Every structure is written in C-alpha cells, then in structure tokens.
Amino acid sequence: MLNLITDRWIPVRRHDGSRVAIAPHEMADPALAFPDWPRPDLNIACLELLAGLVFMADPPRDAEDWEARQSPDSGRLRERLAPYAPAFGLLGDGPRFLQDREAFETGVRDPNPVEMLLIDSAGGQTLRNNADLMVKRSRYPTLTPPLAAMALYTLQAHAPSGGKGNRTSMRGGGPMVTLVDPGGGLWPLVWANVPDGAPAPIEALPWMRATRTSENGQTVIPEDAHPVEAFFGQPRRLRLVAGDGAVAGVVQKPYGTNYAQWLHPLTPHYRLKEGSELLPRHPRAGAFGYRNWLGIVLQRPSSADDTARRAPVLDLWSERPGPAAEVIVAGWAMDNMKPRDFIFSRAPLLNLDDAQAERVEGMVRAADALAVALRGALAPVLAEGEGREAAREGFFLATQPLFEAALTRLDRDAEAEAKGWLSDLRRVATAQFDALALPGLSERDTREQEAIVTARRYLGAAFAGHGKQGRDAFTALGLTPPVPKRKEKAA
C-alpha cells in the first residue's frame, strides 16, 4: 500500500524533458524541474505539499541557516522525513494521510464517486438536477493511489463550500497561492517557499488525533495547533474506499475542522477596512496582470494602510540572500461552490523601497482611473456590460508590457517617468477607442457621430488631467492637475 514518505509516487519532469516518479526526499535531485501531474491545480498543490513536508521535518531556523542549506541534500532529507512515515500511509489500518481517524461504518457500501476529490467535478445537487452541462460526471471512475493522494491533498488545501457542514479549506474555497520561484528547478523552488521554524512532532498532524469537529460552531485558531497544520489542514472528514489496486470512492461526514484566523505562508491576505480581520485572497477569473499586483506580488509602501498584505514567504525572500525571483500566482477562481477558471501566471518579485513602491502604486492607480474613463467613453459604441468590460481588460493587457518596462526605470526622474507612463496609457487608450468607434462612423446618423466625437474629446480631456478620472490619475502620479477654467476666471 502506498506510503507518501517512502514510496516513489510523485511524477516530475526533468530538465531534459524526461519524466520520472520520485519519493519526497528525492525532490533535492538537481536534475528535476517541476511536478508533472496531469492537471495544473495538482501541480501547484504538489509544490505546497513538498514545501509543507520540508517545513514539517527540516525547516531552516533563520535566513543564515536557509542560505547554508540551499544546496540539495537528498540523504539528509530522507533521514529527516523517515520518522514521519507512519503518518503517511494512504490506505489500510491505522492513521491515513489527511483522512478522518474514525473508520466510518456508514457509506462504505455506497460511497461518493472518487472524482468528488477534484474541485471542478460536478457536485451532488448538480448531478441530481442533471445540470452537469459544462463539467460532465463520471470522468474518473477510479483513481490510481498516487493520483488519489494528490487530489485528496488538493481538496483539503483548497476546499470550496461543499454543502451543510462540509467545511471550506483554512483559506476558504479556491485560495490564491503565491510561490517564490528563483529558477533553477524543483529544489530551489520548494526551498524558497519553506518558512523558518522548527520540526513538528508527528502528533501535530491532524489525522494523528481525533478530529476536532465543528458541529457546534467550534473553531481551531493558530494558538490551538502547531504551525505545520497550515500545510496539512483537514477541513473535510473523508475516508477513501479502494479495491483492485485503485481508489474507487470517498465516504464523507460533515463538520470537519473549522479554521479561523490563520495566515497561510503561501497566500496573500487583505482587510475589508483598517483594523478588521485579515482574510485570504482569492483569484478572479481572467488574466492576472499588473492591475492585480499590489499587495500580492508588489508590497505596498510602509506608509500605506494595512489592508493588503503579501504572502509571508514573499516578504521572507527579502531577508534571504537569494537571487532575483519570480512569483507564481495560481488558484481556482470560484463562484461560491462553482469553479470558473484556474489561473496560472508569473510576475516579477520586486522588493522596493518606499519611494519606489509609492511610484508603482501611483502608476497602477492612474491606469485604473483612466481605464474607467475609457470604459465610459465607449458608451456610444458598446452597450453597458461585457463588451465595455472586455475593452477595459484589453486596455490592461495592452499596457502590461509597458508597465513591466517602466519598472526597470524606477531609479530615473520620477516626474519624467510619470509623464511617460501617462503618454503610454493615452496612446493605447486612444488607439483602442478609435479601433472600436471610428470604423463606419460616416454611416451612422448625425446624433451618433456627435456622441462619438464628444466622447473622444472627453477621453482626451481625462488624459490631460480634467474630470474626476483625469484628476485622480494626475494625483496618483504625483503630477499637478490643471486648474479648471471656471476657477481660473474666478481668480
């Protein structure tokens, strides 16, 4: 039977493109590049799992220890992981990885389909209503033990709402995951995302004790558990059902562990307002571009309010003597219980001083304001709703490379660069407006022509600093908005 510590069960792609299955201690092989599961959500969860295993068994004490141990050492890792093997059997008698300690008596003869472990599978109500139009049932009648183990971890780490009593993950349904990637392969990627700490006792793993249930609203806060539970939370009460060498079903009981107040090392957090509780961020469907970077891959200035906070491992990277790095941003974009999109993106990890952070925040705020101006200017051309929203998203996509280029010039004159960014935004917005509004203009009636010409004039005025959006953009960039003509006359 599969043991997740001692057996080779994790598919990994080598740098040369070949594929191999490894045991966890072999992640330190420098020939390995990236997990190679058949789904991107499993790959991201696998990276979380590997970082969690190292955090559990052999984390760095501090930045100095982290630097000293950057070189891969499979022998050391194997030795440190070995004592945890009794907790990492997937099936059989005794403790089962991420499964309820209690052997459920009911439901074993008629378990849920095993594909319930996959977040984008149709739920019970969807099946009963024959509403599985986009995601069909019975895609996976059985799962191999390795695939079942990885799907089980992914569900427990990212669990969405699952009906009465079936708890979401510690970070809510479909959390955003941000991973530091310094390049160089699997081990540097995993090691970069292991927080500082001390090894955990095997008893700290939640399936090594009776489940802390939540039928009466009980919660588990960080003070009630070891920090390792951030990587091995168990919100769902599950037992896998196997036969003929495969996992064929899942038995579930309600009221698993209900987590509160945890700050996950790999997830950014935010506050609804200053002083309120920090909440985990969740991705939105669509492209993850620079408009989403603040407080996720770019830190806010220290003088800013504390309503957006990067994942702890991103801030930790600034204390570690590592190379320049990227951030992998991933996760399910959910609509309550319904998965909409799995995002996977990369962005530069920049640790900026306060002056630079303020300039970058101003650039994003200015683009936001002027995107609103563009959206409004397109009213005579596009109906309210998806069309104008798509045009707004197109504006951000088109300015993405310009923004990334501007980040390389943060050491130059602030005012000149602010004016250059404003010019870049104006050029893109004007070209986009003209492409949508001008074709066929002569064939429109006079009122429509007049409305389009007026809208273009107002769009130009916004980029000159007039109107609410124009003033907001100029202020965000540290530029002085022009004085309105009426005020000039009054003076």
C-alpha positions as CSV (number, residue, x, y, z in Angstrom):
1,M,0.0,0.0,0.0
2,L,1.2,3.5,-0.9
3,N,3.3,5.4,1.7
4,L,3.8,9.0,0.7
5,I,7.1,9.3,2.5
6,T,9.0,6.2,1.4
7,D,7.5,5.3,-2.0
8,R,8.1,6.9,-5.4
9,W,4.7,8.3,-6.3
10,I,5.2,11.9,-7.4
11,P,5.6,12.4,-11.2
12,V,8.2,15.0,-12.0
13,R,9.6,16.4,-15.2
14,R,13.4,16.6,-15.5
15,H,15.3,19.5,-17.2
16,D,15.9,17.3,-20.2
17,G,12.2,16.8,-20.7
18,S,12.0,13.2,-19.5
19,R,9.6,12.1,-16.7
20,V,10.3,10.2,-13.5
21,A,8.4,9.3,-10.3
22,I,10.1,10.3,-7.1
23,A,9.8,9.9,-3.4
24,P,9.7,13.2,-1.5
25,H,13.3,13.1,-0.3
26,E,14.4,12.9,-4.0
27,M,13.0,16.4,-4.7
28,A,16.6,17.5,-3.9
29,D,17.8,16.0,-7.1
30,P,19.2,19.0,-9.2
31,A,18.1,17.3,-12.4
32,L,14.4,17.8,-11.6
33,A,12.4,20.8,-13.0
34,F,8.7,20.8,-12.0
35,P,5.9,18.4,-10.9
36,D,4.2,16.7,-13.8
37,W,0.7,15.8,-12.8
38,P,-2.0,15.8,-15.5
39,R,-3.7,18.9,-14.1
40,P,-2.2,22.4,-13.1
41,D,-4.1,22.5,-9.8
42,L,-2.4,19.3,-8.8
43,N,1.0,20.7,-9.7
44,I,0.5,23.8,-7.6
45,A,-0.8,21.7,-4.6
46,C,2.1,19.3,-5.0
47,L,4.5,22.3,-4.6
48,E,2.6,23.3,-1.5
49,L,2.8,19.7,-0.2
50,L,6.6,19.4,-0.8
51,A,7.2,22.7,1.0
52,G,5.0,21.5,3.8
53,L,6.9,18.3,4.1
54,V,10.2,20.1,4.4
55,F,8.7,22.6,6.9
56,M,7.4,19.6,8.9
57,A,10.7,17.7,9.0
58,D,13.6,20.0,8.5
59,P,12.8,23.7,8.1
60,P,15.5,26.5,8.2
61,R,16.0,28.1,11.6
62,D,16.6,31.5,10.1
63,A,18.0,33.3,7.0
64,E,21.5,32.2,7.8
65,D,20.5,28.6,8.1
66,W,18.4,28.9,4.9
67,E,21.4,30.2,3.0
68,A,23.7,27.5,4.3
69,R,21.4,24.7,3.2
70,Q,20.5,25.9,-0.3
71,S,22.5,23.0,-1.9
72,P,20.3,19.9,-2.3
73,D,20.9,17.1,0.2
74,S,18.7,14.1,-0.5
75,G,20.4,12.0,2.2
76,R,19.7,14.5,4.9
77,L,16.1,15.0,3.7
78,R,15.5,11.2,3.6
79,E,16.8,10.9,7.2
80,R,14.6,13.7,8.5
81,L,11.4,12.6,6.8
82,A,11.7,8.9,7.7
83,P,10.2,9.2,11.3
84,Y,7.0,10.6,9.8
85,A,6.3,7.6,7.5
86,P,3.8,6.0,10.0
87,A,1.5,9.1,9.4
88,F,1.6,9.0,5.6
89,G,0.0,5.7,4.6
90,L,-2.8,6.4,2.2
91,L,-4.9,3.2,2.8
92,G,-5.1,0.3,5.3
93,D,-5.4,0.1,9.0
94,G,-4.1,2.8,11.3
95,P,-3.7,6.5,10.5
96,R,-4.4,7.5,7.0
97,F,-3.0,10.6,5.3
98,L,-5.4,13.5,5.6
99,Q,-8.3,11.2,6.4
100,D,-10.5,11.0,9.4
101,R,-9.1,8.9,12.2
102,E,-12.5,7.2,12.6
103,A,-13.3,4.3,10.3
104,F,-16.7,5.3,9.0
105,E,-19.3,2.5,9.2
106,T,-21.9,4.2,7.1
107,G,-21.5,5.0,3.5
108,V,-18.8,2.4,2.7
109,R,-21.1,0.3,0.6
110,D,-22.4,3.3,-1.3
111,P,-19.6,5.9,-1.4
112,N,-19.4,9.1,-3.3
113,P,-17.7,8.9,-6.7
114,V,-13.9,9.4,-6.3
115,E,-14.0,12.3,-8.6
116,M,-15.5,14.4,-5.8
117,L,-11.9,14.9,-4.8
118,L,-11.4,17.1,-7.9
119,I,-12.7,20.7,-7.3
120,D,-14.1,21.1,-10.9
121,S,-16.2,17.9,-10.7
122,A,-20.0,18.1,-10.6
123,G,-21.4,18.2,-7.1
124,G,-24.3,16.1,-5.7
125,Q,-27.0,18.7,-6.4
126,T,-25.7,19.2,-9.9
127,L,-25.9,15.5,-10.6
128,R,-29.4,15.2,-9.1
129,N,-30.6,18.1,-11.3
130,N,-28.9,16.8,-14.4
131,A,-27.2,20.2,-14.6
132,D,-23.7,18.9,-15.4
133,L,-23.5,20.6,-18.8
134,M,-20.0,22.1,-18.7
135,V,-18.3,19.6,-16.4
136,K,-19.5,16.1,-17.0
137,R,-19.9,13.3,-14.4
138,S,-18.0,10.1,-14.4
139,R,-14.8,11.5,-15.9
140,Y,-12.8,9.5,-13.4
141,P,-14.5,6.3,-12.3
142,T,-11.3,5.3,-10.4
143,L,-8.0,7.0,-9.5
144,T,-4.6,5.4,-9.0
145,P,-3.4,5.7,-5.4
146,P,-0.8,8.4,-6.3
147,L,-3.4,10.5,-8.2
148,A,-6.0,10.0,-5.4
149,A,-3.4,11.1,-2.8
150,M,-2.6,14.3,-4.7
151,A,-6.3,15.0,-5.4
152,L,-7.0,14.5,-1.7
153,Y,-4.3,16.9,-0.6
154,T,-5.5,19.5,-3.2
155,L,-9.1,19.3,-1.9
156,Q,-8.2,19.6,1.7
157,A,-5.9,22.6,0.9
158,H,-8.3,24.4,-1.4
159,A,-11.7,23.0,-0.5
160,P,-14.7,25.1,-1.6
161,S,-18.1,25.1,0.0
162,G,-19.5,21.6,0.0
163,G,-23.0,21.7,1.4
164,K,-24.1,21.8,5.0
165,G,-21.3,21.0,7.4
166,N,-18.7,20.3,4.8
167,R,-16.1,22.9,5.6
168,T,-14.0,25.1,3.3
169,S,-10.2,25.0,3.5
170,M,-8.3,27.0,6.0
171,R,-8.1,29.7,3.3
172,G,-11.6,29.4,2.1
173,G,-12.7,28.0,-1.2
174,G,-10.2,28.4,-4.0
175,P,-7.4,30.4,-2.3
176,M,-4.8,32.3,-4.2
177,V,-1.4,30.7,-4.0
178,T,1.8,32.7,-4.5
179,L,5.1,30.9,-4.7
180,V,8.6,32.4,-4.9
181,D,10.4,30.9,-7.9
182,P,14.2,31.7,-8.0
183,G,14.6,29.5,-11.1
184,G,16.9,26.5,-11.3
185,G,14.5,23.7,-10.8
186,L,12.4,21.9,-8.3
187,W,14.6,22.0,-5.2
188,P,15.3,25.8,-5.4
189,L,11.5,26.4,-5.9
190,V,10.5,24.3,-2.9
191,W,13.2,25.5,-0.6
192,A,12.4,29.1,-1.4
193,N,8.9,28.6,0.0
194,V,9.7,26.8,3.2
195,P,9.1,29.2,6.2
196,D,11.5,29.4,9.1
197,G,10.7,27.2,12.0
198,A,11.4,24.0,14.0
199,P,10.4,20.4,13.1
200,A,6.9,19.4,14.1
201,P,6.1,16.4,16.3
202,I,4.2,13.7,14.3
203,E,1.3,14.1,16.8
204,A,0.8,17.7,15.4
205,L,-0.6,16.3,12.2
206,P,-4.4,16.5,12.4
207,W,-5.2,12.9,11.3
208,M,-2.9,11.6,14.1
209,R,-5.6,12.6,16.7
210,A,-9.3,12.6,17.0
211,T,-10.9,15.1,14.6
212,R,-11.6,18.5,16.0
213,T,-15.2,18.7,14.7
214,S,-17.3,21.8,14.3
215,E,-21.0,20.7,14.7
216,N,-21.5,23.3,17.4
217,G,-19.5,26.1,15.7
218,Q,-16.1,25.2,17.2
219,T,-13.1,26.7,15.5
220,V,-9.4,26.0,15.5
221,I,-7.2,29.1,15.7
222,P,-3.3,29.1,15.3
223,E,-2.9,29.0,19.1
224,D,-4.7,25.7,19.2
225,A,-2.3,23.9,16.9
226,H,1.2,23.6,15.5
227,P,2.1,25.9,12.6
228,V,2.6,22.8,10.4
229,E,-1.2,22.5,10.2
230,A,-1.2,25.4,7.8
231,F,0.2,23.0,5.2
232,F,-1.8,20.0,6.4
233,G,-5.2,21.4,7.4
234,Q,-8.1,18.9,7.4
235,P,-11.4,20.7,7.0
236,R,-13.2,17.7,5.4
237,R,-13.9,14.4,7.1
238,L,-13.1,11.9,4.4
239,R,-12.2,8.2,4.0
240,L,-11.0,6.7,0.7
241,V,-12.6,3.4,-0.5
242,A,-10.3,1.2,-2.5
243,G,-10.5,-2.0,-4.5
244,D,-8.5,-3.8,-7.1
245,G,-5.5,-1.6,-6.7
246,A,-7.4,1.7,-7.3
247,V,-9.4,4.2,-5.3
248,A,-13.0,4.0,-6.4
249,G,-14.9,6.1,-3.9
250,V,-14.9,8.5,-1.0
251,V,-17.0,8.5,2.2
252,Q,-17.7,11.9,3.7
253,K,-19.0,13.0,7.1
254,P,-19.9,16.6,7.8
255,Y,-18.5,19.0,10.4
256,G,-14.8,18.6,10.0
257,T,-12.3,21.2,11.4
258,N,-13.4,24.8,11.0
259,Y,-10.3,27.0,10.9
260,A,-10.2,30.7,11.8
261,Q,-7.6,33.5,12.0
262,W,-4.8,31.5,10.2
263,L,-2.3,33.4,8.0
264,H,-1.1,30.8,5.4
265,P,2.5,31.3,4.5
266,L,1.8,30.9,0.7
267,T,-1.3,33.1,0.4
268,P,-1.7,36.9,0.4
269,H,-4.3,38.5,2.7
270,Y,-6.4,41.6,2.9
271,R,-8.6,43.6,5.2
272,L,-12.0,44.9,4.3
273,K,-11.1,48.0,6.3
274,E,-8.2,49.1,8.5
275,G,-8.4,47.2,11.8
276,S,-10.6,44.4,10.6
277,E,-9.6,40.7,10.4
278,L,-7.1,39.7,7.7
279,L,-8.8,37.5,5.1
280,P,-7.2,35.2,2.4
281,R,-7.2,36.5,-1.1
282,H,-8.9,34.5,-3.9
283,P,-8.2,34.8,-7.6
284,R,-10.5,36.3,-10.1
285,A,-11.2,34.7,-13.4
286,G,-9.2,36.0,-16.3
287,A,-5.7,37.3,-16.8
288,F,-3.6,38.2,-13.7
289,G,-1.9,41.4,-14.7
290,Y,-0.3,44.4,-13.1
291,R,-3.6,45.9,-12.0
292,N,-3.8,43.0,-9.6
293,W,-0.2,43.1,-8.3
294,L,-0.4,45.5,-5.4
295,G,-0.4,43.7,-2.1
296,I,0.0,40.3,-3.9
297,V,3.4,40.4,-5.7
298,L,4.3,44.0,-5.0
299,Q,4.4,45.3,-1.5
300,R,2.6,48.5,-0.5
301,P,4.6,51.4,0.9
302,S,5.2,51.2,4.6
303,S,3.2,54.4,5.0
304,A,0.1,52.9,3.3
305,D,-2.8,51.4,5.2
306,D,-2.6,47.7,6.2
307,T,-5.5,46.5,4.0
308,A,-3.3,44.4,1.7
309,R,-0.5,42.1,2.8
310,R,1.7,39.8,0.6
311,A,2.1,36.1,1.5
312,P,4.7,35.8,4.3
313,V,7.1,33.8,2.1
314,L,7.3,36.7,-0.4
315,D,8.3,39.1,2.4
316,L,10.7,36.5,3.8
317,W,12.5,36.4,0.5
318,S,13.8,39.9,1.0
319,E,15.6,38.7,4.2
320,R,17.1,35.7,2.4
321,P,20.3,36.1,0.3
322,G,18.7,34.6,-2.8
323,P,18.8,35.7,-6.5
324,A,16.2,37.7,-8.3
325,A,13.0,35.7,-8.4
326,E,9.6,35.5,-10.0
327,V,6.3,34.8,-8.3
328,I,4.0,32.0,-9.5
329,V,0.4,33.1,-8.9
330,A,-2.2,30.3,-9.1
331,G,-5.6,29.1,-7.9
332,W,-9.2,28.4,-8.7
333,A,-11.4,31.4,-9.3
334,M,-14.6,30.3,-7.7
335,D,-18.2,31.5,-7.8
336,N,-19.3,30.1,-4.4
337,M,-19.2,26.4,-5.0
338,K,-18.7,26.7,-8.7
339,P,-15.2,26.7,-10.2
340,R,-14.9,29.3,-13.0
341,D,-11.3,29.3,-14.1
342,F,-7.9,28.1,-12.9
343,I,-5.3,30.9,-13.1
344,F,-1.6,30.3,-13.5
345,S,0.6,33.3,-14.0
346,R,4.1,34.6,-13.4
347,A,5.1,38.1,-12.2
348,P,8.4,39.6,-11.1
349,L,9.1,39.6,-7.4
350,L,10.3,43.1,-6.6
351,N,11.3,44.3,-3.2
352,L,11.1,48.1,-3.4
353,D,12.0,50.9,-1.1
354,D,9.1,53.1,0.0
355,A,9.6,55.8,-2.7
356,Q,9.6,53.2,-5.5
357,A,6.6,51.4,-4.0
358,E,4.7,54.7,-3.9
359,R,5.5,55.4,-7.6
360,V,4.4,51.9,-8.6
361,E,1.2,52.2,-6.7
362,G,0.6,55.5,-8.3
363,M,1.1,54.0,-11.8
364,V,-1.5,51.3,-11.1
365,R,-4.0,53.8,-9.6
366,A,-3.6,56.0,-12.6
367,A,-4.2,53.2,-15.0
368,D,-7.3,52.2,-13.0
369,A,-8.7,55.7,-13.2
370,L,-8.0,56.1,-16.9
371,A,-9.4,52.7,-17.7
372,V,-12.7,53.9,-16.2
373,A,-12.5,56.9,-18.4
374,L,-12.0,54.7,-21.5
375,R,-14.9,52.5,-20.4
376,G,-17.2,55.5,-20.1
377,A,-16.1,57.0,-23.4
378,L,-17.1,53.8,-25.2
379,A,-20.7,54.2,-24.1
380,P,-21.8,55.4,-27.6
381,V,-20.2,52.4,-29.2
382,L,-20.6,49.5,-26.8
383,A,-23.6,48.6,-24.6
384,E,-23.1,48.5,-20.8
385,G,-21.9,45.1,-19.6
386,E,-19.5,42.6,-21.0
387,G,-18.5,44.5,-24.1
388,R,-17.2,47.5,-22.3
389,E,-15.7,45.4,-19.6
390,A,-13.8,43.4,-22.2
391,A,-12.5,46.6,-23.7
392,R,-11.3,47.7,-20.2
393,E,-9.5,44.3,-19.8
394,G,-8.0,44.8,-23.3
395,F,-6.6,48.1,-22.1
396,F,-4.8,46.5,-19.2
397,L,-3.5,43.6,-21.4
398,A,-2.1,46.1,-24.0
399,T,-0.3,48.2,-21.3
400,Q,1.1,45.2,-19.4
401,P,4.5,45.1,-21.3
402,L,4.7,48.9,-21.0
403,F,4.2,48.7,-17.2
404,E,6.9,46.0,-16.9
405,A,9.3,48.1,-18.9
406,A,8.6,51.1,-16.7
407,L,9.5,49.0,-13.6
408,T,13.1,48.9,-14.9
409,R,13.3,52.7,-14.8
410,L,12.3,53.4,-11.2
411,D,15.7,54.8,-10.5
412,R,15.2,57.7,-13.0
413,D,13.5,61.0,-12.7
414,A,10.1,60.4,-11.1
415,E,8.2,63.3,-12.9
416,A,9.6,62.4,-16.3
417,E,8.7,58.7,-15.9
418,A,5.2,59.6,-14.6
419,K,4.6,61.7,-17.8
420,G,6.0,58.9,-19.9
421,W,3.6,56.4,-18.3
422,L,0.7,58.8,-18.9
423,S,1.7,59.1,-22.5
424,D,1.8,55.3,-22.9
425,L,-1.7,55.0,-21.4
426,R,-3.0,57.8,-23.7
427,R,-1.6,56.2,-26.8
428,V,-3.1,52.7,-26.0
429,A,-6.5,54.1,-24.9
430,T,-6.8,56.4,-27.9
431,A,-5.9,53.6,-30.4
432,Q,-8.4,51.3,-28.7
433,F,-11.2,53.8,-28.8
434,D,-10.5,54.6,-32.5
435,A,-10.4,51.0,-33.4
436,L,-13.9,50.4,-31.9
437,A,-15.5,53.8,-32.7
438,L,-14.3,55.1,-36.0
439,P,-15.0,52.2,-38.5
440,G,-18.3,53.0,-40.2
441,L,-18.6,56.4,-38.5
442,S,-19.7,58.1,-41.7
443,E,-22.6,55.7,-42.0
444,R,-24.0,56.5,-38.6
445,D,-26.7,59.1,-38.1
446,T,-25.7,62.6,-37.0
447,R,-26.5,62.2,-33.3
448,E,-24.4,59.1,-33.1
449,Q,-21.5,60.8,-34.8
450,E,-21.7,63.7,-32.5
451,A,-21.8,61.5,-29.4
452,I,-18.7,59.6,-30.6
453,V,-16.8,62.8,-31.3
454,T,-17.8,64.2,-27.9
455,A,-16.8,61.0,-26.2
456,R,-13.3,61.1,-27.8
457,R,-12.9,64.7,-26.8
458,Y,-13.7,63.9,-23.1
459,L,-11.4,60.9,-23.2
460,G,-8.6,63.2,-24.3
461,A,-9.5,65.6,-21.6
462,A,-9.2,62.9,-19.0
463,F,-5.6,62.2,-20.1
464,A,-4.9,65.9,-19.8
465,G,-6.0,65.8,-16.2
466,H,-9.6,67.1,-16.5
467,G,-12.6,65.4,-14.9
468,K,-12.6,63.1,-11.9
469,Q,-10.7,60.3,-13.6
470,G,-8.1,62.7,-15.0
471,R,-7.6,64.5,-11.7
472,D,-7.3,61.1,-9.9
473,A,-4.7,59.9,-12.4
474,F,-2.6,63.0,-12.2
475,T,-2.7,63.0,-8.4
476,A,-1.8,59.3,-8.2
477,L,1.3,60.0,-10.4
478,G,2.4,63.0,-8.4
479,L,1.5,65.4,-11.2
480,T,-0.4,68.6,-10.7
481,P,-3.8,68.6,-12.4
482,P,-4.7,71.6,-14.5
483,V,-6.9,74.3,-12.8
484,P,-10.5,74.2,-14.2
485,K,-11.2,77.1,-16.4
486,R,-14.0,78.4,-14.2
487,K,-11.6,78.6,-11.2
488,E,-9.1,80.5,-13.5
489,K,-11.8,83.1,-14.3
490,A,-12.8,83.4,-10.7
491,A,-9.1,84.1,-9.7
